[in-house]
Amino acid sequence: METRTLIEGFYEWEKATPDAIFLRQPFGDKWEETTWKEAGVMIRKMAAALRSLGLKDKAHVAIVSKNCREWVISDLAIIMAGYVSVPLYSTLNADQLKEVLALGDVDAMFAGKLDIDIWENMKEGVPDGMPVIKFPQYADNAKINIGHDWDDLLTKHQPIVDPPLPSLEDMWTIVFTSGTTGTPKGVVLTFGTLSSTSELVERGNNLNVSMEGDNRYFSFLPLNHIAERVVVESNCISYGGSISFAESLETFAKNIQGTRPTLLFAVPRIWTKFQQGVLSKMPQEKLNKMLKIPFVSGMVKKKIHKALGLDQARCLLSGAAPITQNNKEWYKRIGLPISEGYGMTENCAVCTFIGVDEDKPGSVGKVQEPGQLKIDPETEEILMKAPFVMKEYYKSPEKTAETLEGGWLHTGDQGYVDDEGYLFITGRIKDTFKSEKGQFIVPAPIEWKFAGDDDIEQIAIVGRGIAQPLALVVLSELGSQKNKEQLKESLTSTLENANAKLDGYKKVSTIVVMDEPWTNENGMLTPTLKVKRNMINKVHNEKYLDWHKSEDCVVWA
């Protein structure tokens, strides 16, 4: 297929399948559906509305909203108007919003589906005089009372005529990293950067995308995150199909059943939630027995697939953080094998991929050609080179030069490549810490030793400056239902099994059960659900030594 920009993909499907459903937005038991033709009219009108704001040439326009149909329409309208999109997390506070609007030289913004308490804080970060376009209000979400009304603009403006076609060299978007530490960095991606990812679909088609447009996507991970934008939004626009959205966390299960996606992209924590949902209705012991009976096994698997809304899925994909081998094997046993992708904002979420038929436990797969991988011999840092690597960090030449030194993207991850070309990630350079005795501790491999315990949902290995590392854990729903004695017994057993496989200086002295979950809201997780180890250290560091010296190997925070 000839290289084309994202908007050209939209034009092709709009022309080929004008009456096919493109966007599906749930409202209670009802889905409101928008065809490709209807979306095209709305996008052109919104592009005209943007043009009417008198913005400068190639202006930067932000989108701050949870996922919804207006998000995609706004994104495409920004392109059609000849501007650059700057998508932002819908959970930013006022100071964070003010910071990224300034860092990204943002000239106008769309404000949309936002939690009431989030917007009340966030709105103070909108600069005086900045043009704002507010999405229609969603029930139980914030009522935004500044800016231009979405529906009024669509009524007032006629569709833009003969919008400019961007070139592959033009800036498509500035994506700010979620940042587990420090100031967010604005990753500049061109239309060519994005288009180069299409070659992977057309050559290998690891995601089992239908080139005839028979694709159903379910969008719930933040659309401002590059992985969701590439895997869901871009693939749908490039190869046809429909995107359905979740109304809320409460309706998530019902909405996914009402979509029956052909591809589902989720992060490990979501896969764990699905698993726990199944085990809450059918305990593991009972499930194991059922799966051993040939005829019953098939019926049980079908029932689970249908209950999860995944009975028509052609590809289940995990990314954004490492998924445990235990989790992958559990899904494989119930007939829902999961592929895994490894990438980052700086390489358009594309680096390596491991399919469901590849037997390499612990690996994140082989590099996706034409990408190249190598390991820095001194630091063990993973370096990669590919046409889907960013152009630069916006207005940050020093950080750009450091990250793209020698023409290779320095990922910040450590790992090794085996004789067959499979990449294994061993940790993050910045997560590594020294014990009291000056020995380096890499948290991730130790954390993986605890992966088989269904009582644990989240874990962070910490302990800078003390004799042995600690395991701070957040209980799963299953773990929360047990009393302290039961938990102490099972966690002690898990600790003993984990330590048996670790070198002396890496052995965990104490499991500390946290008194509240780690969330994006309390600052312990990034919006993509990665643990902010620096924040955990900041909050709990003073207690590490006491926890380490505790007589019990399992304590409660």
N, C-alpha and C positions, 0 to 999 in steps of 0.2 A: 504494500500500500504506500502511496506517495506521502512523503513527509508533509504534514499540514499543521496549522495552529489549532488550538482548542476551539476557537469560535468557528472555524471552517468545518470542524466535525459537527458542531451544532447545526450549521446551515444544511449540511448533507442530510442529517436525520429529520430535520424539520421539513425538508422537501420530500424525502423518501417516505416518511411515515407521519404525515401531518396530524392524523386523527388518533395515533397511538398515544397511550398514556405516558407522560414523562415524569410528572411529580405527583406524589400522593401524600396529603396531609391529613392526619386523623383528628377528629373532633368527637370524643366519646365513642359511640358505636359506628359513627359515620366517617367515611373517607371522602374528602374533597379532592377530585382528580383534575389535573391540568394537562392538556395534550401538548405535543410539541408545537403545534400551530398556535395555540392559545398562549403558550409560554413565549413564543417568538414575538407576538404582538406586545405583551407586557414588557419584555426585555427592551424592545425598540422604544417604547414609550418612556421607560425609566432612563434609557440612555439619553433621550431628548431632554428629560427633566434634569439630568446631571449637567448636560451642556448649558441649560438655562441658568445655572448657578454662577456662570461667569468665571469658572476656574481656569487656571493657567494650562498651557499645553502639557500633556502627559502628567497631569496632576495626580497626587496620591490620595486614594479614597479608602477609608477604613470601613470594615464591617465588624460590628460587635454584637453578637447574637448567638443563642443556642441554635442548633440545626433546625431548619424549617425551609419551606419552599421559597420564601422570599430571599433567603440567604443565597441560593443558587441563582435566582433571577437577578439579584443585585450584582453578584460576581460577574455574570455574563454581560450585564448592562455596563459595568465599568469598562470591560474590554471593548464593547461596541462604541462607547463614547470616546475611546482612545486614551483612557486613563490607566493607572496602575493600582491594583488592589493591595490593601494592607489588612489582612484578616487578623482579628484579635480574639483572645480568649474571653468568654462571656462571664468570667469570674473575677475580672480585675477589680481592684479597689481604685479609689480616686487617684491616689499617687501613682499607681502602676499605669493607669490609663493615660494620665498626663505625661508620664515618662515616655511611653512608646509612641504617643501621638507626636511628641517633639522629636524623638529619635528618628521616626519615619517620615518627617516632614509632611505630615498628613494635612490635606487641604479641606477635606469634608468627610463626613462619616454617616453610615447607616447604623441606626440603633434599633434593635429588634426584640426578639423573644428573650427576656431576661427575668431572673428571679427578682421579686419585689425588693427584698432587703439588699440584694447586690446593686440594683440600679440606684437605690436611695443613697448609697455610698458612692457609687461610680460617677454619678452625674456631676459631682463637684469637680471632677477632673476634665470635663469638657471645656475647652477654652472659650472665652467670650467671643461671640461673633463667628464661630465655626459653623458653617452650614451643616445641618443635621436632617436626615430623612428618617422618619420613624415608621417601622413596620406596623401593620394592623395589630391591635392588641390581642394577645392570646389569653384565654381564661386562666386565672390563678397566676398570671405573670404581671410584671410591672406595667403600669400605665405611664407611658413616656409623654410628658407634657411640654416638650420643647421641640422645635424644628418643624419641618414640612410633613404633612400627612401623606402617607403612601397612596391611599386610594384617591385623594384629591389630585395628586400629581398625575396618576394614570388617567384620570378623567380630563384633566386640563391639557395634556400634551398629545400631539399626534406622533405616530411612530417615526423614528429617525429614518431618513432615506439615504441609501448608499453609504453606510458606515465604513470607516477605513479598515482595511485588513492589516493586522500587525505583521511585521516580519519576524522571522525566527530569532533575530538578534535583539528584538525589542524586549524591554523589561515586562515580564508578566505579573510578578508579584514580589512583595517583600514579606517574608514570613519570619516573625520573631520567635526565636527558640524559647521553649518553656523555661529553660534555665534552672538546673538544680542548684546552681550557685551564681552569684554575681548579676551584672546588668544583662538584660536580654540582648541578643545580637540579631540584627536584621539580615536574614539570608536573602540575597538577590537571585531570583530564578528567572530566566528568560523563557520565551515561548519555545525556543529551540531546546532548552533544558528539558522542559516537560515533554515535548514531542519525541525526544530521544527515548523516553520510557516506553513509548508505543511499540518500538521495535521488539521489545521483550515479549509483548503480548502476541505480536504477529509472527514471531519466530518460534518461541517455545510454548506460549500460551499456558504457563503454569497455573493460571487462575481459572482455566476452563471457561473463558469468556466466549459467548456466542457472537460470531461476526455478523449474524443475521439479525441481531437486536433482541434475541430472546433472553434478556438478562433482567433479573429483579434484584435490586440492591436495597439494603436496610441501613440507613445512615443515622448513627447515634454517637459515635466518637466525634470529638470536636472537629468541625469542618475546617477550622483555621489551622489544624494540624496537618502537615503535608501528607502524611500517610493516608488519612481519610480522603483528602482532596484528590490524590492520585488514584487510589484503589477504587473509590466509589464515584466521586463526581466526574473526574476526568475519564475514567473507563466507560461510564454510562454515556457521556456526551460523545466520546469517540466511537463507541461500538453499539450504541442504541440500548434501549430498555427503559426501565423506570426506577426512580429513587423514592422509597417510602421513608417517612420519618417517625420517630417516637414522639408521642404527645407529652409524656412525663415518665418519671421513674416508676410510678405506680402502675402505669398502663403498658410498660415496656414489654412484658410477656405477651399481652393480648395483641399489641401492635406488631410484634414479630410474627405471631401466628397468622395475623391478617395480611402479612407480606409473603411469607414462605419464600424467603430469598434464595436465589440460585448461588449467590456468593455472600458469605458473612465474614466480615473482618472484625476481629475483636482483640482486646488485650488480655494477657493471662488472667488478670483478676476477674474479668467477665466470664472466662471459661471456667474458672473455679466456682464462681457464683452459680452458673448453670449446673455444674456437677453437684454442688451442695443441695440445690433445689431438687435434683433427682434423688439423691441419697436421703433427703428428709422424708420422702414418700416411700422409698424402697431402700432400706439399709443395705450397706455393702455386702454383708454376709448373705442376705436373701438374694440380692442381685447376682452374686457369684454362683449360687446354686441354680438360679434360673438360666443363666448363660451356658451352663453345662448340659442342659437338656436340649437336644437338637431342635425339635419342633417348637418348644416353648421359647427358646432363645430368639428365634426369628420374630415371634410375636412381640416379645418384650422390647426388642430393638426398635421395631416399627412404632410401638406405642410411645417410646421415649422420643424418637425422632419427631413424631407428630406433635407431642406435647411441647417440645422445644420450638416447633415451627420450622424445623430443619429437614423435613422429609423430602424436599425437592432441591436441597443444596448440592451443587456440583463442586463447590470448593469452600472449605472452612480454613480461614487464614488467621494466624496469630502473629502479632508484632508489637513494636514499641518497647517491650521489655522481654527478658528471657522467660519462656514457658518451661516448666519442669518436665523431665522425661516421664515422671509418674503420671502427670496430667495427660500428656500425649498418649501414653499407653492405655489409660482408662478410656479415653474417647475412642481409641482404635478398637478396644474390646466391645464397645457398644455399637460399632459400625459407623462411627463418625470421625474418621481420621482427619487430623489437623496438619496443614502445611505451615511452615514458619518462614517469615521473611525478616531479614536484618537490614536496617538502614537508618538514616538520620535525616534531619531537615537539610543538611548541607549536601546530601547526594540524592535529593528528591525521594527519599525513603527507599532507595534501591541500592543494595550492595550484594547480599547473598540470599539464597533461597534453598530450602530443603523440602522436597515433596513427600507425600505420604508413603511412597514405596521405597524411600531411601533409608537404609538401616544404619544410621550413624548416631547412636545415642549421645546427646550432649552437644552435637554440632549444629550450627546455624546454616550449614549447607555450603555450596560452591558459589563463587562469584558469578554474577550474571553478566555474561558477555554482552558487549565488548569491554566490560569493566575489567580491571586488573587489580590484584591484591599483592601486597608484600608486607613482611613484618620487620619493624625496625630491630636490628640485632642487639642494640643496647637496652632499649626501653621495653621491647616486646609490643610496642604500639602497632595497631593495625593501620596500614596506609592503603589508600585505594585511589584509582584513577579511572575516570569514565566520562562520557559525554553528558551524563546526567548530574555531574557535580556542579555546584553553584558557581555563579560568576564571581561573587565577592560578598563580603559583609558590607552592608550599606554604610557609606561614609566612615569606614573603619579600616584604612589601608594597612595599619600595623597588625591588627588581628587577622586580616585577610592573608597578609604575607606569612604570618606565623602558621596559620592553619593550612595554607596551600604551598608550603615550603617545598621547593624542588619540583613543583608540578603535581605533587601527591597530596590528597586530602588526609590530614592527620585526624583520625577519628576520636582520639582520646580513650579508646578502648584498647585493652591488652588481649593478646591471644596468640594462637599458633595455627599453622596450616599443616595437615597431615600429608602423608605420601600420595594420597588420592585427591588432594586439592580441597579437602573439607576444612572449613574454618571452625575453630573452637574459641570461644571468648572466655577469658579467665578473669576479667574484672575491668574496672575503670581505673585509669591512672590516678585520678584525683581522689578516689575512694580508699586507696591504699594508705594504711597508717602503721605507725611503729608502736610496738609494745614497750613496756617498761625497760625491757632488756635490749631495745634497739632492733628487734627483729621485725621485718615487714609482714603485715597481715593483709591479705587480699580478701575482702568480705565475700564476694559472690560465690566462689567455690565452697566456702563453709556453709553459706546459706542454703545452697542446693542440697546439702546433706540432710536438711530438715524437711525436704519437699514432700516426703511421703506421709506426713502427719496431717490428717484431715482436721485436727483441732486448731491448726495454725493457718491463718489467712495471710498475714503479713509478717515479715521478719527483717530485722536489720542487725548485722553483726557490727559491734562497736567496741571501743575500749582503748582509745589512744592513751598511751602513758601508763596503763596498768599492766599487771603481770600476764593476765590471760584475757582473751576476748569474752564479751558477753553477747547473748542473743536476746534482743528485745523483740517480743512477739505480740501481735494482736490476734485475739482468738477469732475463729470462724463462728458461724451460727451454730454449727454442731458442737464446737468446743464450749461455747457460751451456755449450752444447755446442761453441761456436766457440773457436778459439784466440785469443790476445791480438791477433795481427796482423790476423786477419779482423775481429775486433770493432772494433779501432782504425779500420780502414778504413771499415766501415759506419757507426760512430757519428760519425766525422768528417764523412762525407757528410750524415748526418742533421743535424748541427750547422750545417753550411754552408747547407743548405736552409732550416732554421728561421731562422737569422740573416738570411737574404736578405729575409725578410718582416717583420723587426722594425726599429723605430727604433733609432738609434745607441746611446742610453743603455740600451736593453733587450736588446741583443745579449749572448748568453751567451758568456763567455770560455772556460769549461772544463766538460767533462762529467766528473764524478767517479763511477766505478763503485764502489758500496758492497761491502764484504766479507761482508755477511750481509743476508738479506731483512729488511724491516720487517714486524714482526708485532705482534699484540696482546700476545703473551707478553713481548716485549722492550721494550714500552712505546712503540713507534714508530707504532702504529696504534690507533685506537679500536676497540671491539668491533664497530662497523659498517664497519670497514676503511677509515676515513678517516685520512689522514696527520696525525700530531700534529707540526705544523711547529715548535711551540715546543720539543718534546723533541729533534727533529733538530737544531735550533739549539743547544740546550743541550749536546748530545754533541759536535757537530762545529764549533762556532763558531770555536774557536781556530785551526782549520786553514784557514779560508776564504781568508785572505790568501795563504798559501803556495800553495794550489791555484790561486788566481787568477793568481799570478805564474809559474806553471809554464810551461816552454817548450813543453810538449805541450798540445794542446787536449783530449786524452782521457787521464785519469790514473786509477790504481787506489788506492782508499783503503787 
